[in-house]
Every structure is written in C-alpha cells, then in structure tokens.
C-alpha cells in the first residue's frame, strides 16, 4: 500500500525499459504445450516406415485412459495455439505447437485406420445395427431403477459391447480431428475402408455382379434371369434392413459432430452399390413382356414397395436423393411392365385358336391355364391394387355393367379396380369358350362343355381369394348360368327320350299303341345312352345334379307306364327291354367319360324281362356292353 500510495511521480523517476514478464496465462499455455509434447512424442508414428505400421495402438487398452488423456492433450494444445495466435503470432512456441499438432493428427489418422481394419468384424452392418438397437434399449433402461439397468446390461452381448466401444473410439477420434481442422483426412480413410466393405457385402449377397447392364440382362435366358431375380429378392431385404441401415448408423455415430461430413460419408460409401441394386429391377422391367413373367415382376415390385418405409428414412439426405429416385423409377417401370403383361395376357386369350374339341366336353386347357394364372395373381392383390389404382381397365360399354359389380374397399375404389380387371379377364376367356363350344356337332355336348368349364371357373373362385374380390353376387350369377347350361344339355340330350314317354293322363291306350310306345322309348334311350357314353362331367356335384335331374324326369313316368301296361305286351318278345330300376343303373354310369366311343348298348338279354316279369312280377334286367 505504501508503495502504491507514495509511488514517485513519472517526472522524478529515472528513465528505464520495462522487460516483458510472463503472465499466468502464459504459464498455463506453456504447460499445455509441454504436456502435449510429452504424450504426442510417445505415440509419434512419423518416424515409422508406414502410416499403417503394425505397432501397439493407442486405443488398445481396455480402460482407454491413455487414449482419453491423449485426446485431451490435443484439445489443450489447440487452446494454446489459439492463445499464441492472438498474443504473439510469431512466437516459436506457436511453431512448436503446430508441429506437434501435425504429428498428433498423423497418429490419430493411424489409430482411426487401425480401428476400422482390426474391428471390421465388429463394425459389420449387422453388428452395428444390433449394437445401435441395444444402445437405444440401454438408454431407455437408464430411466428406470438400478435393477432394470442391470438386466438391460446383461442382455447386451459381448460382440455388441465391442461394436459400441469401437464406434465410440472412432467418434472420439473423428471429433478431435474435425475440431483440429483435419476432418478431410479422417473422412478419406473412412470412405475408402467402409466403401470396400459395403461393395464386398453386396457382391456376396447377390452372388453375381450387381452392375449388370441392360444389354446383358435382356440377352439372358428367362430361366437364368429368374434365378438372379430370386437372389436379388433375398439380397435386397438384407441390404436395406442391415447393410445400408447399419452403415447409416455408423456414419451418423462417428461423424455426429459434423452433419455435412456424415452425409458425405454415407452418400459416397453407399451410392454406387445402392444405385446398382435398385437399377436391377428397372432393367428387368424393360425385358420382354411375356405374360408368364408377371409373377416375378410383381415380386420385384412388392419387395421395393414393402421396403419403402425403410428405404426412405435411410436415404433421406439430399445427397442420396438419386437413390430414392432410382427405387421409385424401378417401381414405376415394374408397374408399367405388369400392366403390359396383363394386356398381353388378355390379347393371348383373345387370339387363342384351337379347332380341336376337348374329348367328352371336358375342361379346356385354356380354362385351366387362365384360372390358375388369375388365382396366382390374387396373391399379389395388394400390389396389383396399387398398380391398377391409376390405370382402370377400359371396359366396352356394350357389356352389362352388372357383370363387373364387386365388393367395395374401405376407400370405395381400390378393390373395384382389381376386381373389374380380373372379372374382365374371366369374361374374355368365357367368350372364347363360347366360340370353342361351336366346334361340337352335338348341341347337347356343346352345352355340357360350357357347363363343365364354367363350373370349373366357379370352383376356382370359391376356393381362392377371388371369392373376396368378385363377391357372392358374381358367384351366384355364374352358378345360375351353370344350371342353365345343364338344363339346356338335358333338354337337347334327352328330349327324344322325354318325348317317347307316354302321356300320364292317357288311360285308354290300345295294345298296338303300348307296343309302339315301348319300342319308341327303347330306341330313344339306347341312342341317348350310346351317344353320351364318352361324355364327362368333371365336377362330382354337378354330375350328380344332372343325373338326378334326368332320372327324375324319366324313371317315375316310365315306372308308372311300366306298371300299368307291362302285362299287355308281356307275351311279345323284345318289347319291354328295361325294367324301371335298369334306367337308374344305366344313368348312374354316364358322364364319367369311361365309355368307348361308338359303342352300342346291347340289350339282347333284356328281352328276358318279359318272361321273367310274367312269373315274378318284377325284375332288374341284366346289362351287358
């Protein structure tokens, strides 16, 4: 105080220069440089022959004490450098600090490389994905009591712990290097190593070169290309859910301190592989639009559509917009290809031309092929709804609107589009079958052919999800059509037999009239039976329905006539050839398609009916063919 209060005035003080005295801040900064120099020199790799030399690395210790101390010393060195830049830019200590920083960055670059290489198996996308999810679970458990946290920690595997530790080390190094202005060097090492891992993983997933050109794909045999499509379908799920997701997690974690760098890393590492992966379906869509290829085309479409909710957030960066767009382009091209294949399928049905009649009026190969095709399409009703939503089929106005009625979906439109398209395809096929029915010379057989094929269509609809799309009204209408065809078959195939039956109200028939009636019935029944020996009805219910219907129109009337007039002609040989039960037995053998074409019903033994019945009163005539 005395010195301060009684300090001599400047005018009376002797002239002398004041030397620079080291401040407290100077001392702290010097200590920072000195401590950093000691630690940086200890781990100096600049004298090694290679940057990637195999020496004990800084981050080898499990407790990471030395590594944390090293990183902290670099931060202190940065503080010292900023201090001397502001206080004394020409200071030798600033030069020393700058040299030490360069050495430290070389060391960290080496450490970064070693961790990426040595921990590769723990930094693979699957391990990173699991570690990321475990880390989230652990963070959530931290909010609960200690017991819960203990359980959560025990649930994390050793591999996940190693992965999490490696990511933390990489993150710490990246933050330090970015903070020191050496982010580019860090990013360069990361991109080179990680891109090679992603590209190699994609190659092994695909089992073939994913960068196949359009020319290579279009020249492939379909069998070869189909195998590659199956491989791609398996690979894309792993690529999106594990490979790209894990790489996004790793980039976001390591370069969390620099949004621009983490975006750049992820984009450069995945862009080439992802674009090639999502370009493959587009190239497939540009191949020949054969109808049978629609199912693999829809598989590709469905795979991308199902993964879109994961593709979009993984590649939501501006620099990865081309990847998102490529996936969208593939969806568009695949949708267009599927529509083209449906059109080609319809055209193929319309152009189908066969002059050969199906034996016995059975199921036409076209019916089987078309219905099996459409039934398989139903498995893709979800994606077909999306594809057809903006492209409703053009239905000729001359066709009845009621034909295309179908259940409405929740939004009132989507289900209608696919239902209408499939109902239209079925209608095109049925119209074609109408033309094929004209090939048969026997009108009754043509109706049986139509009944057989339409019943097959109805059965396919009822036993598949087509029932949900086309609806009960569609089924009922076509079942009624089947019954109409069956009725027409009965009318045309058995009309002469029906006409040969006597009038039930005629009670005054003479013996010649009775004799003529029996002969006329015998002849017409024989002709109808022999004509239909090779005819077939594939559906057992329809077959039984037809037989019961025919028998109900013949047997009761004949039984009544037989019982009333049998005795009138009993002495006339060969007049009564059938007992009533014989008719039912013969009818039961029909419509199995097992008869011999052109065979005749031999009824010589039936002539014994008259002699047998004269003594016993009834008989079941024997049958021989």
C-alpha positions as CSV (number, residue, x, y, z in Angstrom):
1,X,0.0,0.0,0.0
2,X,2.8,2.3,0.8
3,X,4.4,1.6,-2.5
4,X,1.2,2.3,-4.3
5,X,0.3,5.5,-2.4
6,X,3.7,7.0,-2.2
7,X,4.9,5.9,-5.7
8,X,7.3,8.7,-7.2
9,X,5.8,10.8,-9.9
10,X,6.9,10.0,-13.5
11,X,8.7,13.2,-13.8
12,X,11.0,12.3,-10.9
13,X,11.5,8.6,-11.9
14,X,14.7,7.6,-13.6
15,X,14.3,6.5,-17.3
16,X,14.4,2.7,-17.8
17,X,12.8,0.0,-20.0
18,X,10.2,-2.5,-18.6
19,X,11.0,-6.1,-19.6
20,X,8.1,-8.5,-20.7
21,X,7.0,-10.5,-17.7
22,X,5.4,-14.0,-18.2
23,X,1.8,-13.9,-17.2
24,X,-0.2,-16.6,-15.5
25,X,-1.9,-17.4,-18.9
26,X,1.5,-17.8,-20.5
27,X,2.4,-20.3,-17.8
28,X,-0.8,-22.3,-18.4
29,X,-0.3,-22.4,-22.2
30,X,3.3,-23.4,-21.8
31,X,2.3,-26.3,-19.6
32,X,-0.3,-27.3,-22.2
33,X,2.3,-27.5,-24.9
34,X,4.8,-29.2,-22.6
35,X,2.3,-31.9,-21.5
36,X,1.1,-32.4,-25.1
37,X,4.7,-32.7,-26.4
38,X,5.5,-35.5,-23.9
39,X,2.4,-37.6,-24.8
40,X,2.4,-36.9,-28.6
41,X,6.1,-37.8,-28.8
42,X,5.4,-41.0,-27.0
43,X,3.0,-42.1,-29.7
44,X,4.8,-40.5,-32.6
45,X,4.4,-42.6,-35.8
46,X,6.1,-40.2,-38.2
47,X,9.4,-42.0,-37.8
48,X,7.8,-45.3,-38.8
49,X,8.2,-46.6,-42.4
50,X,4.5,-46.7,-43.0
51,X,1.4,-44.9,-41.8
52,X,-0.2,-48.3,-41.3
53,X,2.6,-49.9,-39.4
54,X,1.8,-52.8,-37.1
55,X,2.6,-51.4,-33.7
56,X,0.7,-51.3,-30.4
57,X,-2.1,-48.8,-31.0
58,X,-3.2,-46.1,-28.6
59,X,-6.7,-47.4,-28.2
60,X,-5.6,-51.0,-27.4
61,X,-6.1,-50.6,-23.6
62,X,-9.5,-51.6,-22.3
63,X,-9.7,-48.7,-19.9
64,X,-8.9,-46.1,-22.6
65,X,-7.2,-43.9,-20.0
66,X,-4.2,-43.2,-22.2
67,X,-6.4,-42.5,-25.2
68,X,-8.6,-40.1,-23.4
69,X,-5.5,-38.4,-22.0
70,X,-4.1,-38.1,-25.5
71,X,-7.2,-36.5,-26.9
72,X,-7.5,-34.1,-24.0
73,X,-3.9,-33.0,-24.5
74,X,-4.7,-32.2,-28.2
75,X,-7.6,-30.1,-27.0
76,X,-5.3,-28.3,-24.6
77,X,-2.8,-27.9,-27.4
78,X,-5.5,-26.2,-29.6
79,X,-6.2,-23.8,-26.8
80,X,-2.5,-22.9,-26.5
81,X,-2.3,-22.4,-30.3
82,X,-5.3,-20.0,-30.3
83,X,-3.8,-18.1,-27.4
84,X,-0.4,-17.6,-29.1
85,X,-2.0,-16.7,-32.4
86,X,-3.9,-13.8,-30.6
87,X,-0.9,-12.8,-28.4
88,X,2.2,-13.4,-30.4
89,X,1.7,-14.9,-33.9
90,X,5.5,-15.0,-34.4
91,X,6.2,-17.0,-31.3
92,X,8.5,-20.0,-31.5
93,X,6.1,-21.8,-29.2
94,X,3.3,-21.4,-31.8
95,X,5.5,-23.1,-34.3
96,X,6.2,-25.9,-31.9
97,X,2.5,-26.3,-31.2
98,X,1.7,-26.5,-34.9
99,X,4.4,-29.2,-35.5
100,X,3.1,-31.2,-32.5
101,X,-0.5,-30.9,-33.9
102,X,0.6,-32.3,-37.3
103,X,2.3,-35.3,-35.5
104,X,-0.8,-35.9,-33.4
105,X,-3.1,-35.9,-36.4
106,X,-0.9,-38.4,-38.1
107,X,-1.1,-40.6,-35.1
108,X,-4.9,-40.3,-34.8
109,X,-5.2,-41.0,-38.5
110,X,-3.3,-44.2,-38.0
111,X,-5.4,-45.1,-35.0
112,X,-8.6,-44.4,-37.0
113,X,-7.4,-46.7,-39.7
114,X,-6.3,-49.5,-37.3
115,X,-9.7,-49.5,-35.5
116,X,-11.6,-49.6,-38.8
117,X,-9.5,-52.6,-40.0
118,X,-8.9,-54.5,-36.8
119,X,-12.5,-54.2,-35.6
120,X,-14.0,-54.9,-39.0
121,X,-15.9,-57.9,-37.9
122,X,-17.4,-55.9,-35.1
123,X,-18.2,-53.0,-37.4
124,X,-20.1,-55.0,-40.0
125,X,-23.5,-53.6,-40.6
126,X,-25.3,-56.4,-38.8
127,X,-23.2,-55.9,-35.6
128,X,-23.6,-52.1,-35.9
129,X,-27.4,-52.5,-36.3
130,X,-27.7,-54.7,-33.2
131,X,-25.4,-52.5,-31.2
132,X,-27.4,-49.4,-32.2
133,X,-30.7,-51.1,-31.1
134,X,-29.1,-52.3,-27.9
135,X,-27.8,-48.8,-27.2
136,X,-31.3,-47.4,-27.6
137,X,-32.6,-50.1,-25.2
138,X,-29.9,-49.3,-22.7
139,X,-30.7,-45.6,-22.8
140,X,-34.3,-46.3,-22.1
141,X,-33.4,-48.6,-19.2
142,X,-31.3,-45.8,-17.7
143,X,-34.5,-44.0,-16.9
144,X,-35.7,-46.9,-14.8
145,X,-34.3,-48.3,-11.5
146,X,-30.9,-49.9,-11.0
147,X,-32.2,-53.5,-11.2
148,X,-33.8,-52.8,-14.6
149,X,-30.5,-51.3,-15.8
150,X,-28.6,-54.4,-14.6
151,X,-30.9,-56.7,-16.5
152,X,-30.6,-54.5,-19.6
153,X,-26.8,-54.5,-19.5
154,X,-26.7,-58.3,-19.1
155,X,-28.8,-58.6,-22.2
156,X,-26.1,-56.9,-24.4
157,X,-23.8,-59.5,-26.0
158,X,-20.0,-59.2,-26.0
159,X,-20.0,-58.6,-29.7
160,X,-22.4,-55.7,-29.3
161,X,-20.2,-54.2,-26.5
162,X,-17.1,-54.4,-28.7
163,X,-19.0,-52.8,-31.5
164,X,-20.3,-50.0,-29.3
165,X,-16.8,-49.4,-27.9
166,X,-15.3,-49.3,-31.4
167,X,-17.9,-46.7,-32.6
168,X,-17.2,-44.6,-29.5
169,X,-13.4,-44.6,-30.3
170,X,-14.0,-43.7,-33.9
171,X,-16.3,-40.9,-32.9
172,X,-13.8,-39.5,-30.4
173,X,-11.0,-39.5,-33.0
174,X,-13.2,-38.0,-35.6
175,X,-14.4,-35.2,-33.3
176,X,-10.8,-34.5,-32.4
177,X,-9.5,-34.4,-36.0
178,X,-12.5,-32.4,-37.2
179,X,-12.0,-29.9,-34.4
180,X,-8.4,-29.5,-35.3
181,X,-9.2,-28.9,-39.0
182,X,-8.2,-32.4,-40.2
183,X,-11.6,-33.7,-40.9
184,X,-10.9,-34.4,-44.6
185,X,-8.1,-36.8,-43.8
186,X,-10.3,-38.6,-41.4
187,X,-13.2,-38.8,-43.9
188,X,-10.9,-40.1,-46.6
189,X,-9.7,-43.1,-44.6
190,X,-13.3,-43.8,-43.5
191,X,-14.7,-43.7,-47.0
192,X,-12.1,-46.0,-48.5
193,X,-12.4,-48.7,-46.0
194,X,-16.1,-48.6,-45.5
195,X,-16.9,-48.5,-49.2
196,X,-14.9,-51.6,-49.9
197,X,-16.8,-53.4,-47.1
198,X,-20.2,-52.3,-48.4
199,X,-19.3,-53.3,-52.0
200,X,-17.9,-56.6,-50.9
201,X,-21.0,-57.3,-48.8
202,X,-23.3,-56.6,-51.8
203,X,-21.3,-58.8,-54.1
204,X,-21.6,-61.7,-51.7
205,X,-25.3,-61.1,-51.1
206,X,-26.1,-61.0,-54.8
207,X,-23.9,-63.9,-55.8
208,X,-23.4,-62.1,-59.1
209,X,-22.2,-58.8,-60.4
210,X,-25.0,-56.3,-59.4
211,X,-23.8,-53.9,-62.1
212,X,-25.2,-56.0,-64.9
213,X,-26.0,-53.8,-67.9
214,X,-29.4,-53.7,-69.6
215,X,-28.0,-55.4,-72.6
216,X,-26.6,-58.3,-70.5
217,X,-30.0,-58.7,-68.8
218,X,-32.1,-58.6,-71.9
219,X,-29.9,-61.3,-73.6
220,X,-30.3,-63.7,-70.7
221,X,-32.5,-66.8,-70.9
222,X,-35.5,-66.4,-68.7
223,X,-34.5,-69.4,-66.5
224,X,-31.1,-67.8,-65.8
225,X,-32.6,-64.4,-65.1
226,X,-35.3,-65.8,-62.9
227,X,-32.6,-67.3,-60.7
228,X,-30.9,-63.9,-60.4
229,X,-34.3,-62.3,-59.5
230,X,-34.8,-64.8,-56.7
231,X,-31.3,-64.0,-55.4
232,X,-32.0,-60.3,-55.6
233,X,-35.2,-60.6,-53.7
234,X,-33.4,-62.2,-50.8
235,X,-30.4,-59.8,-51.1
236,X,-32.4,-56.5,-51.1
237,X,-34.0,-57.2,-47.7
238,X,-30.6,-57.8,-46.1
239,X,-29.1,-54.9,-47.9
240,X,-31.8,-52.4,-46.8
241,X,-32.5,-53.7,-43.3
242,X,-29.0,-54.5,-42.3
243,X,-26.3,-53.3,-44.7
244,X,-27.5,-49.7,-45.6
245,X,-29.2,-49.2,-42.2
246,X,-26.1,-50.2,-40.3
247,X,-23.8,-48.0,-42.5
248,X,-26.2,-45.1,-41.9
249,X,-26.0,-45.7,-38.1
250,X,-22.2,-45.9,-38.2
251,X,-21.8,-42.7,-40.2
252,X,-24.2,-40.8,-38.1
253,X,-22.4,-42.0,-34.9
254,X,-18.8,-41.4,-36.0
255,X,-19.4,-38.0,-37.6
256,X,-22.2,-36.8,-35.3
257,X,-20.2,-33.6,-34.8
258,X,-20.3,-32.7,-38.5
259,X,-23.6,-33.1,-40.4
260,X,-22.0,-32.3,-43.7
261,X,-19.3,-35.0,-43.2
262,X,-21.6,-37.7,-42.1
263,X,-23.9,-37.1,-45.1
264,X,-20.9,-37.0,-47.4
265,X,-19.5,-40.3,-46.0
266,X,-22.8,-42.2,-46.2
267,X,-23.6,-40.9,-49.7
268,X,-20.2,-41.7,-51.1
269,X,-20.0,-45.1,-49.4
270,X,-23.4,-46.4,-50.5
271,X,-24.4,-44.5,-53.6
272,X,-22.8,-46.8,-56.2
273,X,-23.9,-50.0,-54.6
274,X,-27.4,-48.8,-53.8
275,X,-28.0,-47.4,-57.3
276,X,-26.8,-50.7,-58.9
277,X,-29.1,-52.7,-56.5
278,X,-32.2,-50.7,-57.3
279,X,-31.4,-50.4,-61.0
280,X,-31.6,-54.2,-61.5
281,X,-35.4,-54.3,-61.2
282,X,-35.8,-51.5,-63.7
283,X,-33.7,-53.3,-66.2
284,X,-35.7,-56.5,-65.6
285,X,-38.9,-54.5,-66.3
286,X,-37.5,-53.5,-69.7
287,X,-37.2,-57.1,-70.8
288,X,-39.8,-59.0,-72.9
289,X,-43.3,-58.5,-71.6
290,X,-44.3,-62.2,-71.6
291,X,-47.4,-62.9,-69.5
292,X,-45.8,-65.7,-67.5
293,X,-43.1,-63.2,-66.3
294,X,-45.6,-61.1,-64.4
295,X,-45.3,-63.0,-61.2
296,X,-41.5,-62.3,-60.8
297,X,-42.2,-58.7,-61.9
298,X,-44.7,-58.4,-59.1
299,X,-42.3,-60.0,-56.7
300,X,-39.8,-57.2,-57.5
301,X,-42.4,-54.5,-57.2
302,X,-43.7,-55.9,-53.9
303,X,-40.1,-56.2,-52.5
304,X,-39.4,-52.5,-53.1
305,X,-42.9,-51.3,-52.0
306,X,-42.6,-53.3,-48.7
307,X,-39.2,-51.9,-48.0
308,X,-40.0,-48.3,-49.0
309,X,-40.8,-47.2,-45.4
310,X,-37.2,-48.2,-44.6
311,X,-35.6,-47.0,-47.8
312,X,-36.9,-43.5,-47.4
313,X,-35.5,-42.7,-44.0
314,X,-32.2,-44.4,-44.7
315,X,-31.6,-42.4,-47.8
316,X,-33.4,-39.2,-46.7
317,X,-30.4,-37.0,-47.3
318,X,-30.2,-34.5,-50.2
319,X,-27.0,-36.3,-51.5
320,X,-28.8,-39.6,-51.6
321,X,-31.9,-38.4,-53.4
322,X,-30.8,-40.2,-56.5
323,X,-31.0,-43.5,-54.7
324,X,-34.6,-42.8,-53.6
325,X,-35.5,-41.7,-57.1
326,X,-34.0,-44.9,-58.6
327,X,-36.1,-47.0,-56.3
328,X,-39.2,-45.0,-57.3
329,X,-38.2,-45.3,-61.0
330,X,-38.0,-49.1,-60.6
331,X,-41.4,-49.2,-59.0
332,X,-42.9,-47.2,-61.9
333,X,-41.2,-49.3,-64.6
334,X,-42.2,-52.5,-62.9
335,X,-45.8,-51.3,-62.6
336,X,-45.9,-50.4,-66.3
337,X,-44.4,-53.8,-67.2
338,X,-47.0,-55.6,-65.1
339,X,-49.8,-53.7,-66.9
340,X,-48.3,-54.5,-70.2
341,X,-48.1,-58.2,-69.3
342,X,-51.8,-58.2,-68.2
343,X,-52.7,-56.7,-71.6
344,X,-50.5,-59.2,-73.3
345,X,-52.2,-62.0,-71.4
346,X,-55.7,-60.7,-72.4
347,X,-54.5,-60.5,-76.0
348,X,-53.2,-64.1,-75.9
349,X,-56.6,-65.2,-74.6
350,X,-58.4,-63.3,-77.4
351,X,-56.1,-64.7,-80.1
352,X,-56.2,-68.3,-78.8
353,X,-57.3,-70.5,-81.6
354,X,-57.9,-74.2,-81.3
355,X,-60.0,-76.3,-83.7
356,X,-59.6,-79.4,-81.6
357,X,-62.6,-80.3,-79.4
358,X,-61.9,-81.4,-75.9
359,X,-63.0,-85.1,-75.7
360,X,-66.3,-85.7,-73.9
361,X,-66.9,-81.9,-73.4
362,X,-64.3,-81.8,-70.5
363,X,-62.3,-78.9,-69.1
364,X,-60.5,-77.0,-71.8
365,X,-56.7,-76.4,-71.3
366,X,-57.4,-72.6,-71.8
367,X,-59.8,-72.7,-68.8
368,X,-57.2,-74.3,-66.6
369,X,-54.4,-72.1,-67.6
370,X,-56.3,-68.8,-67.3
371,X,-57.9,-69.6,-64.0
372,X,-54.6,-70.9,-62.5
373,X,-52.9,-67.7,-63.8
374,X,-55.6,-65.4,-62.2
375,X,-55.6,-67.4,-59.0
376,X,-51.9,-66.8,-58.6
377,X,-52.4,-63.1,-59.4
378,X,-54.6,-62.9,-56.3
379,X,-51.6,-63.5,-54.1
380,X,-50.4,-60.1,-55.4
381,X,-53.8,-58.3,-54.8
382,X,-52.1,-55.6,-52.7
383,X,-49.5,-54.5,-55.3
384,X,-52.0,-55.0,-58.1
385,X,-54.3,-52.6,-56.3
386,X,-51.6,-50.0,-56.3
387,X,-50.6,-50.6,-59.9
388,X,-54.2,-50.5,-61.2
389,X,-55.3,-47.6,-59.0
390,X,-54.3,-45.0,-61.5
391,X,-55.0,-47.2,-64.6
392,X,-58.5,-48.6,-64.6
393,X,-59.3,-51.0,-67.4
394,X,-61.3,-50.0,-70.4
395,X,-64.5,-52.0,-70.4
396,X,-66.6,-51.9,-73.6
397,X,-69.8,-50.1,-73.0
398,X,-71.8,-52.8,-74.7
399,X,-71.2,-55.2,-71.9
400,X,-73.6,-55.3,-68.9
401,X,-72.4,-53.1,-66.1
402,X,-73.8,-55.6,-63.5
403,X,-71.2,-58.1,-64.7
404,X,-68.4,-56.0,-63.2
405,X,-70.1,-55.4,-59.8
406,X,-67.8,-56.3,-56.9
407,X,-67.3,-55.5,-53.2
408,X,-66.0,-52.1,-52.5
409,X,-63.0,-51.5,-50.3
410,X,-62.8,-49.1,-47.4
411,X,-61.9,-46.2,-49.8
412,X,-64.7,-47.3,-52.2
413,X,-62.4,-47.6,-55.3
414,X,-59.3,-49.7,-55.0
415,X,-60.8,-53.2,-54.7
416,X,-63.2,-52.3,-57.6
417,X,-60.3,-51.7,-59.9
418,X,-58.6,-55.1,-59.5
419,X,-62.0,-56.9,-59.3
420,X,-63.1,-55.3,-62.5
421,X,-59.8,-56.2,-64.3
422,X,-59.9,-59.8,-63.2
423,X,-63.6,-60.2,-63.9
424,X,-62.9,-58.8,-67.4
425,X,-60.2,-61.4,-68.0
426,X,-62.5,-64.2,-67.0
427,X,-65.2,-62.8,-69.3
428,X,-62.8,-62.7,-72.2
429,X,-61.9,-66.3,-71.6
430,X,-65.6,-67.3,-71.3
431,X,-66.4,-65.6,-74.6
432,X,-63.6,-67.6,-76.2
433,X,-65.0,-70.8,-74.8
434,X,-68.4,-69.9,-76.3
435,X,-66.7,-69.9,-79.6
436,X,-65.0,-73.2,-78.9
437,X,-68.3,-74.8,-78.0
438,X,-69.4,-74.4,-81.6
439,X,-66.9,-76.9,-82.6
440,X,-69.1,-79.7,-81.2
441,X,-71.6,-81.1,-83.7
442,X,-73.9,-82.2,-81.0
443,X,-75.6,-79.2,-79.4
444,X,-76.1,-81.1,-76.1
445,X,-72.4,-81.8,-75.9
446,X,-71.6,-78.1,-76.5
447,X,-73.8,-77.1,-73.6
448,X,-72.2,-79.8,-71.4
449,X,-68.8,-78.4,-72.4
450,X,-69.9,-74.9,-71.3
451,X,-71.4,-76.2,-68.0
452,X,-68.1,-78.1,-67.3
453,X,-65.9,-75.2,-67.9
454,X,-68.0,-72.6,-66.1
455,X,-68.3,-74.8,-63.1
456,X,-64.5,-75.1,-63.0
457,X,-64.3,-71.3,-63.1
458,X,-66.8,-71.0,-60.2
459,X,-65.0,-73.7,-58.2
460,X,-61.7,-71.8,-58.6
461,X,-63.3,-68.6,-57.5
462,X,-64.9,-70.2,-54.4
463,X,-61.8,-71.9,-53.3
464,X,-59.5,-68.9,-53.5
465,X,-59.3,-65.2,-52.5
466,X,-61.1,-64.4,-55.8
467,X,-64.3,-65.0,-53.8
468,X,-63.5,-62.0,-51.7
469,X,-62.8,-59.8,-54.7
470,X,-65.6,-60.9,-57.1
471,X,-68.2,-61.3,-54.3
472,X,-71.1,-63.7,-53.7
473,X,-73.3,-62.0,-56.3
474,X,-70.8,-62.8,-59.0
475,X,-70.7,-66.5,-57.8
476,X,-74.5,-66.8,-57.6
477,X,-74.9,-65.4,-61.1
478,X,-72.5,-67.8,-62.6
479,X,-73.8,-70.8,-60.7
480,X,-77.2,-69.9,-62.2
481,X,-75.5,-69.9,-65.6
482,X,-74.1,-73.3,-65.0
483,X,-77.6,-74.6,-64.1
484,X,-78.9,-73.1,-67.3
485,X,-76.2,-74.8,-69.4
486,X,-77.0,-78.1,-67.6
487,X,-80.7,-77.6,-68.2
488,X,-80.0,-77.0,-71.9
489,X,-77.9,-80.1,-72.0
490,X,-80.8,-82.2,-70.5
491,X,-83.3,-80.7,-73.0
492,X,-81.1,-81.2,-76.1
493,X,-79.6,-84.5,-75.0
494,X,-82.7,-86.3,-73.7
495,X,-85.5,-84.5,-75.5
496,X,-86.3,-87.6,-77.7
497,X,-86.4,-89.8,-74.6
498,X,-88.7,-87.4,-72.8
499,X,-90.9,-87.2,-75.9
500,X,-91.1,-91.0,-76.1
501,X,-92.6,-91.3,-72.6
502,X,-96.4,-91.7,-72.7
503,X,-98.9,-89.1,-71.5
504,X,-99.7,-89.8,-67.9
505,X,-103.3,-88.8,-68.5
506,X,-103.8,-91.2,-71.4
507,X,-105.6,-94.2,-69.8
508,X,-107.2,-95.7,-72.9
509,X,-104.1,-96.9,-74.9
510,X,-104.6,-99.9,-77.2
511,X,-102.1,-102.8,-77.3
512,X,-100.6,-101.5,-80.6
513,X,-100.1,-98.1,-79.0
514,X,-98.5,-99.6,-75.9
515,X,-96.2,-101.7,-78.1
516,X,-95.2,-98.7,-80.2
517,X,-94.6,-96.6,-77.0
518,X,-92.3,-99.2,-75.5
519,X,-90.4,-99.6,-78.8
520,X,-90.0,-95.8,-79.3
521,X,-88.8,-95.4,-75.7
522,X,-86.3,-98.3,-76.1
523,X,-84.9,-96.8,-79.2
524,X,-84.5,-93.3,-78.0
525,X,-83.0,-94.3,-74.7
526,X,-80.5,-96.6,-76.4
527,X,-79.5,-93.8,-78.8
528,X,-79.1,-91.2,-76.0
529,X,-77.1,-93.6,-73.8
530,X,-74.8,-94.7,-76.6
531,X,-74.3,-91.2,-77.8
532,X,-73.2,-90.0,-74.3
533,X,-71.1,-93.0,-73.3
534,X,-67.8,-91.0,-73.6
535,X,-69.2,-87.7,-72.3
536,X,-67.8,-86.4,-69.0
537,X,-68.7,-84.0,-66.1
538,X,-65.6,-83.4,-64.0
539,X,-67.3,-81.9,-61.0
540,X,-69.0,-84.6,-58.9
541,X,-71.7,-82.3,-57.5
542,X,-72.7,-81.1,-61.0
543,X,-72.6,-84.7,-62.3
544,X,-74.9,-85.9,-59.5
545,X,-77.2,-83.0,-60.0
546,X,-77.5,-83.7,-63.7
547,X,-78.1,-87.4,-63.2
548,X,-80.7,-86.9,-60.5
549,X,-82.5,-84.3,-62.7
550,X,-82.5,-86.5,-65.8
551,X,-83.6,-89.6,-63.7
552,X,-86.4,-87.6,-62.0
553,X,-87.9,-86.8,-65.4
554,X,-87.6,-90.3,-66.9
555,X,-87.8,-93.0,-64.2
556,X,-91.1,-92.1,-62.4
557,X,-93.1,-91.7,-65.6
558,X,-91.6,-94.9,-67.1
559,X,-92.2,-96.8,-63.8
560,X,-95.9,-95.8,-63.9
561,X,-96.3,-96.7,-67.5
562,X,-94.3,-100.0,-67.0
563,X,-96.5,-101.0,-64.1
564,X,-99.7,-100.2,-65.9
565,X,-99.1,-101.8,-69.3
566,X,-96.4,-104.4,-68.8
567,X,-98.9,-107.2,-68.8
568,X,-100.5,-106.0,-72.1
569,X,-97.4,-106.8,-74.1
570,X,-95.8,-109.5,-71.8
571,X,-96.1,-112.2,-74.5
572,X,-94.4,-110.1,-77.2
573,X,-90.7,-110.9,-77.3
574,X,-88.4,-107.9,-77.0
575,X,-91.0,-105.2,-76.5
576,X,-90.2,-104.5,-72.8
577,X,-86.4,-104.1,-72.7
578,X,-86.0,-102.1,-69.5
579,X,-87.2,-102.5,-66.0
580,X,-87.5,-99.2,-64.2
581,X,-84.5,-99.9,-62.0
582,X,-82.4,-100.6,-65.1
583,X,-82.8,-97.0,-66.2
584,X,-81.4,-95.6,-62.9
585,X,-78.5,-98.0,-63.2
586,X,-77.7,-97.0,-66.7
587,X,-77.9,-93.3,-66.0
588,X,-75.6,-93.7,-63.0
589,X,-72.9,-95.0,-65.3
590,X,-73.0,-91.9,-67.5
591,X,-70.8,-88.7,-67.5
592,X,-67.7,-90.4,-66.2
593,X,-66.1,-90.4,-69.7
594,X,-65.1,-94.0,-69.3
595,X,-67.3,-95.4,-72.2
596,X,-65.9,-96.4,-75.6
597,X,-66.7,-94.0,-78.4
598,X,-69.2,-95.5,-80.9
599,X,-70.1,-98.4,-78.6
600,X,-73.6,-99.7,-78.6
601,X,-75.8,-100.6,-75.6
602,X,-76.6,-104.3,-76.1
603,X,-79.9,-105.1,-74.7
604,X,-80.5,-108.6,-76.1
605,X,-80.5,-110.0,-72.6
606,X,-83.2,-107.5,-71.7
607,X,-85.7,-109.4,-73.8
608,X,-85.9,-111.8,-70.9
609,X,-87.6,-109.0,-68.9
610,X,-91.0,-110.0,-70.3
611,X,-90.6,-113.7,-69.5
612,X,-89.1,-113.1,-66.1
613,X,-91.7,-110.5,-65.1
614,X,-94.5,-112.7,-66.2
615,X,-93.7,-115.1,-63.4
616,X,-92.2,-112.9,-60.8
617,X,-93.9,-109.6,-61.4
618,X,-90.7,-107.5,-61.4
619,X,-87.1,-107.7,-62.5
620,X,-83.8,-105.8,-62.8
621,X,-82.7,-106.6,-66.3
622,X,-79.1,-107.5,-66.8
623,X,-76.8,-105.2,-68.6
624,X,-74.0,-106.1,-71.0
625,X,-72.0,-103.8,-73.1
